[in-house]
Amino acid sequence: MKKYDVAIIGAGPGGMAAALYAARANLTVAMIDRGVYGGQMNNTAEVENYPGFPSILGPELGEKMYQNTVKQGVNFVYGDVQGIEVKDDKRIVKLGSEDSDIETKAVIIGTGSSNRKLGVPGEDEYSGKGVSYCAVCDGAFFKNENVVVVGGGDSAVSEGLYLANVTDNVNVIHRRDQLRAEQVLQKRAFKNPKMDFTWDSEVKEIIGDENKMTGVKVHNKKTGKDETIDANGAFIYIGNIPNSEPFRDLNITDKDGWILTNDQMETEVPGIFAIGDVRKKKLRQIITAVNDGGIAGQNAYEYIQKLTEN
């Protein structure tokens, strides 16, 4: 079992910021992730609301953050966290075996969230055959074709704009009669000649020919009418669910799984902090995750200092 001062679970923007602050406080840091560092930034086309960068690709920003943490001596550990064991002043991050487990004094949870599924017939069947949750990853497969985007928030509209540069047409399907995205994105979308909007409608089924999807069946809540929209791809952005399952036994989440903290990123369990999209909070953005990470990294240092003094 390896020992570190701090273990950070998740290598998204919040986790990397926490790692940076903890390492600069001369703590030994393990940053654990089961995938590629960068988190949801890897699924983001252009980031235009992060200070210092008028426009930058999400993966590029993630790479810059990662290189910054590595320079400070942070150790990246690949692994799938199964849970956290609290043993006196020790916090054991369970990675599947005693050899791979990590013993720490403080843990910062930054596991983020995952895309919420529609839960309609055909969604799983045509996943990878037209259904996608990442325009940056899969948009190029639909060059000069028609696609739909389901949702009305920032992610749906910004990814719709990205797809409009690649595809022939983007139809944004939203269950309300107006978008929830920030105004600058809405203005761009409404001006884009390759973007259409289907209002007050919900997707009821994704249809296809077994090999690939060919369209979606939608129901208009106001008129009561059903229609089929022809499309080769469906990009779904209807919200997120927290990646907090390994930590439910700690009793630090609400009924929906979001981790509860105070404004110092502290949970109810001493020495365990939570940051970023996995936290219960209103605004989930790269910049707010980085803010959370900086606070948690500093407070983890102060927590460990108090342990040392005692």
Protein Blocks (a to p, Z undefined) as FASTA:
>chain_A
ZZdfbdcedjbfklmmmmmmmmmnopacddddfbdehijmlmpcbdckbghiabacfklm
mmmmmmmmmmnopacdddddfbdcdehjbccddehiaklpccdfbdcddebpadddekig
hklmmgoilpacbfklmmmmmgoiacddedjbfklmmmmmmmmmmmmbdcdddfbfbdfb
dfklmmmmmmpmkbccdehiacfbdcdehjaccbdcdddfklopacddddfbdcddebjc
ddfklmmmnopacfkopacddfkopafbehiacehjlbccfbdcfklmmmmmmmmmmmmm
mmmmmmmmZZ
